[in-house]
Structures are given as C-alpha cells and as structure tokens.
Amino acid sequence: MIQHYLIPLSLAANPQSEDGDAVRLGGGLVYASRFAVVSREGGRVVGRERVSVRDLRGGSLAPAVLAQFEGMQHPHAALQLGTRTLRLDQPQVVGILNVTPDSFSDGGQFMDDPEIAHAHAAAMVEAGAAMIDVGGESTRPGAAAVWEGDELKRVIPAIERLGAMGAAVSVDTRRPAVMEAALAAGAHVINDVSALRHDPRSLEFAAASGAPVILMHAPGEGEDLHGGGHYADVVLDVFDWLRGRRDAAVAAGIAPERVILDPGIGFGKSLADNLALVNALPIFHALGQPLMVGASRKRMVGALSNEAPAHKRLGGSLLLAAKAMEAGVQLLRVHDVPETVQARDVWRGLRDAALTDFSQVL
C-alpha cells in the first residue's frame, strides 16, 4: 500500500509576498508556500513531487494529501486551564519543574526543599511561562523506575502549591493513579511520554477526565522508552506513529481538540534522527493537532557543542526553541524560561513586522 505525506519545503514571511499562494500553519504566525508530496511503500520512498498551494487547492491530488493539507491549516482554539487561557495561535513557553533526584538536567535541585521548588516555579510563572510541567520520574536513558507512591509524594505537593498561585499545570506521568491525583490536586493537562501506552487504564481515564493530553513519541515500551529506536525514515515513521496514537486517543473518547502531539526529541533517537526531526517539524501540522517540542538542554545540544554539560546548553537550547517557533510549534517545553520568553518575544516582534511589511508587494 502506498502512503502519501505532505511536507512543507518553503516558509514565507507573509502571504502577500507569495501573491496569496501561502497558507498559515496551525493557525499560527508561520506561512508555507511550497510543498513536497512524498510517497512510500513498505517503508521505502518511491516518489517525490513538488507542488504549490495552487496545486493543492486544485483538489486533484490524492485524498490523503488533501486531508493533510487541510490539517496543516487547521486553527486551534485556546485551552481554558483553570483561570488561565492557553492561546494556541502563537508560541507559548512551558516551564519544566522536575521534582526528582535523578533528572538529567536538574535532578534533586527542587526535590529536597519544597520552598526552593515553589520559588523556582513562581519565578517561571512571573517570567512568562504559560504552563508549568511537573514531573516526578526521570525519563532519561537508564533511569530507574519509580514506585507510584513515591511519584505521588513528589508531584502532588508541588501541584497543590502551583494551583494555589493560579498557575496552569501539566503533570508529566505515565501512571493513571498519578494522573487522577494530580488533576484532583489542581493540574489541568496530562503529559504522557508513553502516549497513554504504559498502562492500559490510561486511555480510559484520560477520556473520562476530559483533560487535554500531550502524546509524545517514544519507540520503547514498558520501562524502557528509549529502546527499539530503529527507523526506515525517522520523520515519516514518527509521523505515522503519532497519527496512530492520536487516532487511538480519539477512538477512546478524547476530544480531538484536546490532543497535543510531541515528536519526542531525544527519546530513542540518534543525533542524526533528532536533527532530521527538528528540520522537518512543519510536517507534523498535517496531523491537525497543536504541537509541543521539548529539546531544552537535550543530549543533542551537548553532542554539537564539545560535550557541554546540561547546565551549559542555553545557547543551543534557545536556537532549537527558535527553530521550533519558525516551524509554527505552539508549545516550547524548556528549563530556561526567562531567556526563552525573551527570545519568543523578539521572534514575535519580527513576525509581526513581517506580516505588515507591504514593501514586498508590487
């Protein structure tokens, strides 16, 4: 069976620069003007054709291609998270709060003293984080499994304090009991790095809760999410996998507008795989869902910067965040909130200026 994929090739500063032959990706501030239709069979690419917006609007291409074209243009309504509104028509910064002893970047720093964790979370909110992602289990390669009771003891107090300050909160967990307790404590979003595969009860609970869910790609199953990372084409394989998990979530009763997708940078992927995914981020808009990218301080930054340790990867992390913004990604999951918010605000200024630049119109 031949499968088709629509891949944006050229991003435009504004639609007028392309005489209207550009479409808005995901209802955001990024426009695409040229595309490739890639065909593959049995995991092997068998065809590639360049097409324009005019070609796609003509409606003569394969139905799967046209469906992806519609998905790319799909605008996303804001999410109401408690008293906060999370707009998805522009990039938003999600701050990371790890209450773990062994996170690759800041393990233990915010675990032993709740006051330090609270102050750090408050500082991220004050700096402009639209949401705080609280995790009580390290998912770095080789990390030991965490007992459910320990995970609850770590995340619930942090979530309760964040809720008291009126912050929007996501809980980074694979366990339905933790999801349930976290939502009861004031969390608003479920962020599952196993894409609701780790526990067979997760899909049912997430659907019943009505909470938005973030489904991340990871090739492994069980405790080892990094295992089995072998790809015929990493971009197209991750695209297919995320489409399958999205469909499973919707079939289980999760509303499509409450599903966010994450390509899982760094999970079971080589440096070359990660670079390919970052360069191809615009393709994932074809799935018609908001996107999250978490590349902050990841191993790929160290690999490209003389093995810089995690706490010295700010420059590379900001560049990856900017690359995600240029691709129209809605949610940037980061450690360094003030710096990323500043970069986002400058990027937004540039985009606003480009959208009102009529000097390119003859």
C-alpha positions in Angstrom: 0.0 0.0 0.0 1.4 3.4 -1.0 1.3 6.1 1.6 1.5 9.8 0.9 3.0 12.6 3.0 2.8 16.4 2.5 6.0 18.1 3.6 6.4 22.0 3.6 9.5 23.0 1.8 9.4 26.8 1.8 8.2 29.1 4.6 7.1 32.6 3.6 7.4 35.8 5.6 3.8 36.7 4.8 1.1 35.6 2.4 1.4 38.8 0.3 5.0 38.0 -0.6 3.7 35.0 -2.4 0.7 36.7 -4.0 -1.6 34.8 -1.7 -0.1 31.4 -2.6 0.8 30.6 1.0 -1.1 29.0 3.9 -1.0 29.6 7.6 0.4 26.6 9.5 -1.8 25.5 12.5 -3.5 28.9 12.8 -0.2 30.5 13.9 2.3 33.1 12.6 4.1 30.9 10.1 3.2 30.5 6.4 4.2 27.8 3.9 4.2 28.3 0.2 5.8 25.2 -1.4 5.4 21.5 -0.6 6.7 18.1 -1.5 4.4 15.1 -1.8 6.4 12.1 -0.8 5.1 8.6 -1.5 6.4 5.4 0.1 5.6 1.8 0.0 6.8 -0.8 2.6 8.8 1.8 4.4 10.7 2.8 1.2 10.3 6.2 -0.5 9.1 5.6 -4.1 8.2 9.0 -5.3 8.6 12.8 -4.7 6.8 15.6 -6.4 7.0 19.4 -5.7 3.6 21.1 -5.5 2.3 24.6 -4.9 -0.6 25.9 -2.8 -2.4 26.4 -6.1 -1.9 22.7 -7.0 -3.2 21.7 -3.6 -6.2 24.0 -3.9 -7.0 22.4 -7.3 -8.1 19.3 -5.5 -6.6 16.8 -8.0 -4.0 15.2 -5.7 -4.5 12.0 -3.6 -7.2 12.3 -0.9 -4.6 11.6 1.9 -2.6 14.6 0.6 -5.6 16.9 0.5 -6.6 15.8 4.1 -3.1 16.6 5.3 -3.3 20.0 3.5 -6.5 20.7 5.5 -4.9 19.5 8.7 -1.9 21.9 8.2 -4.3 24.9 8.0 -6.4 23.8 11.0 -6.6 26.6 13.6 -6.5 25.6 17.3 -8.9 27.1 19.9 -7.4 28.3 23.1 -7.4 25.9 26.1 -9.1 27.1 29.3 -6.9 25.8 32.1 -8.4 26.9 35.4 -8.3 30.7 35.5 -5.7 30.8 32.7 -6.2 30.8 29.0 -3.6 29.0 26.9 -3.7 30.5 23.4 -2.5 28.3 20.6 -2.3 30.8 17.8 1.3 31.8 18.9 4.2 30.1 20.6 3.9 29.5 24.4 6.6 28.7 26.9 6.1 25.7 29.2 8.4 25.7 32.2 9.9 22.4 33.5 9.7 21.6 37.2 11.4 18.3 37.9 10.9 17.0 41.5 13.2 14.0 41.0 16.6 13.0 42.4 18.0 11.9 39.0 16.7 14.1 36.2 19.5 14.6 33.6 19.5 18.4 34.0 18.4 19.4 37.5 17.8 16.2 39.4 17.4 16.8 43.1 17.7 20.6 42.9 13.9 21.1 43.6 13.1 17.9 45.4 14.5 18.2 48.9 13.3 21.7 49.7 9.7 22.5 48.8 10.3 26.2 49.3 13.1 26.2 46.7 10.8 24.3 44.2 8.0 26.8 44.9 10.2 29.8 44.4 11.5 28.4 41.2 8.0 27.6 39.9 6.8 31.1 40.9 9.8 32.7 39.1 8.9 30.8 35.9 5.3 31.9 36.0 6.4 35.5 36.7 8.9 35.3 33.8 6.1 34.4 31.4 5.6 30.6 31.5 2.1 29.9 30.2 2.2 26.5 32.0 4.4 24.5 34.4 5.1 20.9 33.6 5.6 18.9 36.9 7.4 15.6 36.7 8.2 13.1 39.5 10.0 10.5 37.4 13.2 10.8 35.4 12.8 9.5 31.8 16.4 9.9 30.8 18.1 6.7 29.3 18.8 4.2 32.0 16.8 5.9 34.8 15.4 3.6 37.4 11.7 3.0 37.6 9.8 5.0 40.3 7.3 3.5 42.6 3.9 5.1 42.1 3.7 6.1 45.8 7.0 7.9 45.6 5.9 9.7 42.4 2.7 10.9 44.1 4.7 12.2 47.1 6.9 14.2 44.8 4.4 15.8 42.5 1.2 16.4 44.5 2.6 19.0 46.9 4.2 20.9 44.0 0.9 20.8 42.0 -1.1 22.0 45.0 1.2 25.0 45.6 1.1 25.9 41.9 -2.6 25.7 41.9 -2.8 28.0 44.9 -0.9 30.6 42.9 -3.2 30.2 39.9 -0.8 28.6 37.5 -1.7 26.4 34.7 -0.2 23.0 35.4 0.5 19.8 33.4 1.6 16.6 35.1 4.3 14.6 33.4 3.4 11.0 34.2 2.7 7.6 32.7 0.5 6.3 35.6 -3.3 6.7 35.7 -3.3 6.9 39.5 -0.9 9.8 39.4 -2.9 11.4 36.6 -6.1 11.2 38.7 -4.5 12.5 41.9 -2.7 15.3 40.0 -5.9 16.5 38.4 -7.7 16.4 41.7 -4.8 18.5 43.2 -5.1 21.2 40.6 -3.3 20.0 37.4 -5.1 20.7 34.1 -3.2 18.8 31.5 -1.9 15.2 31.2 1.6 14.9 29.6 2.4 11.3 29.0 5.8 10.4 27.4 4.4 7.0 26.6 1.4 8.4 24.8 -1.0 6.6 27.1 0.5 3.2 26.3 2.3 2.4 29.6 -0.9 1.4 31.5 -4.0 0.0 29.7 -6.2 2.1 32.0 -4.6 5.4 30.9 -6.6 5.9 27.8 -9.9 5.3 29.5 -9.1 7.5 32.4 -7.8 10.4 30.2 -11.0 10.2 28.1 -13.2 10.2 31.2 -11.3 13.1 32.8 -11.9 15.5 29.9 -8.4 16.9 30.4 -6.2 17.9 27.4 -3.5 15.3 26.8 0.0 15.5 25.3 1.1 12.4 23.5 4.8 12.0 22.9 6.6 9.7 20.6 8.9 7.2 22.2 9.8 3.9 20.5 10.2 1.8 23.6 7.6 0.0 25.7 7.3 -0.9 29.3 10.0 0.8 31.4 12.5 1.4 28.6 11.0 4.2 26.4 14.3 4.6 24.6 14.6 1.0 23.3 13.7 -0.1 19.8 14.6 3.2 18.0 15.1 1.8 14.5 13.6 3.8 11.7 13.2 3.4 7.9 12.7 7.2 7.8 12.6 8.8 11.2 10.4 11.7 10.2 7.8 9.6 8.3 7.9 6.8 10.9 7.3 9.3 13.8 4.5 10.9 11.8 2.8 7.6 11.3 3.2 6.7 15.0 1.8 9.9 16.2 -1.1 9.7 13.8 -1.8 6.2 15.2 -1.7 7.4 18.8 -3.9 10.4 18.0 -6.5 8.1 16.4 -6.3 5.7 19.4 -6.9 8.6 21.8 -9.9 9.9 19.8 -11.3 6.4 19.4 -11.1 6.1 23.2 -13.3 9.2 23.6 -10.7 12.0 23.9 -11.9 15.0 22.0 -9.6 15.8 19.0 -9.3 19.4 20.1 -7.8 18.3 23.4 -5.0 16.2 21.9 -1.5 17.7 21.6 1.4 15.9 19.9 5.1 15.8 20.6 7.7 14.2 18.3 9.8 13.2 21.3 13.2 14.8 20.6 15.9 12.6 22.3 13.7 9.6 23.1 15.2 6.5 21.3 16.7 8.7 18.6 20.3 9.2 17.4 21.8 12.7 16.9 21.0 12.3 13.1 17.4 11.3 13.9 16.9 14.4 16.2 18.4 16.7 13.6 16.1 15.3 10.9 13.1 15.7 13.1 13.9 19.3 14.1 14.4 20.2 10.4 11.1 18.6 9.5 8.9 19.9 12.3 6.4 21.7 9.9 5.3 18.3 8.6 3.6 17.5 11.9 1.0 20.2 11.3 -0.5 17.9 8.8 -1.9 15.8 11.7 -4.2 18.7 12.5 -3.2 19.0 16.2 -1.2 21.5 18.3 2.4 20.6 18.7 4.8 20.6 21.7 8.6 20.3 21.4 10.9 19.6 24.3 14.5 19.9 23.2 15.8 22.0 26.1 19.3 21.0 27.3 18.9 17.7 25.5 21.9 15.4 24.7 21.9 16.6 21.1 23.0 20.1 22.2 25.9 18.6 24.1 26.9 16.4 21.2 27.1 19.5 18.9 29.0 21.7 21.5 32.1 19.8 22.6 30.1 17.8 25.1 28.9 20.8 27.1 27.2 19.6 30.4 23.4 20.0 30.7 23.6 23.3 32.6 25.7 24.9 29.9 23.5 24.3 27.0 21.5 27.5 27.0 22.6 28.8 23.6 21.8 25.6 21.8 18.5 25.3 23.6 17.5 28.8 22.6 18.4 28.0 19.0 16.3 24.9 19.0 13.4 26.8 20.5 13.7 29.4 17.8 13.8 26.7 15.1 10.6 25.2 16.6 8.9 28.7 16.6 9.9 29.1 12.9 8.2 25.8 12.3 4.9 27.0 13.9 5.2 24.9 17.1 2.8 26.1 19.7 4.3 24.8 23.0 8.0 25.0 23.9 8.9 22.9 26.9 12.0 24.4 28.5 14.2 24.7 31.6 15.3 28.3 31.0 12.0 30.2 31.0 13.1 33.9 31.2 15.6 33.5 28.3 13.2 31.6 26.1 10.3 34.0 26.8 12.7 36.9 25.7 13.6 35.0 22.6 10.0 34.3 21.9 9.0 38.0 22.3 11.7 39.1 19.9 10.7 36.4 17.4 7.1 37.6 17.8 8.1 41.2 17.1 9.9 40.1 13.9 6.9 38.1 12.8 4.5 40.9 13.4 6.8 43.2 11.4 7.0 40.7 8.5 3.2 40.3 8.4 2.8 44.1 8.0 5.6 44.6 5.5 3.9 45.5 2.2 7.2 46.5 0.5 7.2 43.1 -1.0 4.0 43.7 -2.8 4.4 45.2 -6.4 
